[in-house]
């Protein structure tokens, strides 16, 4: 068993920590916004209780979650004596880089350092950190408690042992694992999904159809459970915006530039389900 730290207590981090704790790993979680973390932990706990009541999870999983999860007051406390760290903070390179630079100086070379990002490669983060051979991407899907997939991506410098340990802990969490042969922005799922969302945004931007009509067409015509606008609301409009902005800053291709309507929503704090409003409006009780 690994001793796990999860950095970032938002909609992803709180549920990743829950998966870790339920699978028997001693798990700590830290977020610099304590109120936000507490809100997400309450939501996650209620979600687990609901899954137990529906017999989707057994009571032992809930008991293990309560037993193994610890909330820490500082980043240093969260990573102390840990063997495996999973970062799940906002999709901003500089923020992730700062966190990993700090903790790589606190932890020895045997500690696995994983980022949940599917757009920022581990190799980019590892360049300025100690022991780059222990870095990789471990990408969960939202909501982690229900989505049965983890994508693993890593640079050539990553040790085979680090990859194998990541596969092992992913399987102990009860998740299907897909391992990439080389790094690529978006990995498999988001690279393919990104093409669909880009085209949906283009249709909306050109005034071809309202976003609700586009979502309806995709759900009924392609049998998708969510339309592209609903999906970005659930994953977070900020994630969609900053991932596109990163690509645009690298390519300078106008086609890669985030749409103005997306930028405006992010600047207005309308990030989707987690803030109560994105393309759609949501009741507070549905925030995740």
Secondary structure, 3 states (H helix, E strand, C coil): CCCEEEECCCCCHHHHHHHHHHCCCCEEEECCCHHHHHHHHHHHHHHHHHHHHCCCCCHHHHHHHHHHEEECCCHHHHHCCCCEEEECCCCCHHHHHHHHHHHHCCCCCCCEEEECCCCCCHHHHHCCCCCHHHEEEEEECCCCCCCCCEEEECCCCCCHHHHHHHHHHHHHCCCCEEECCCCCCCCCHHHHHHHHHHHHHHHHHCCCCCHHHHHHHHHHHHCCCCCHHHHHHHHCHHHHHHHHHHHHHHHCCHHHCCCHHHHHHHHCCCCEHHHCECCCECCHHHCC
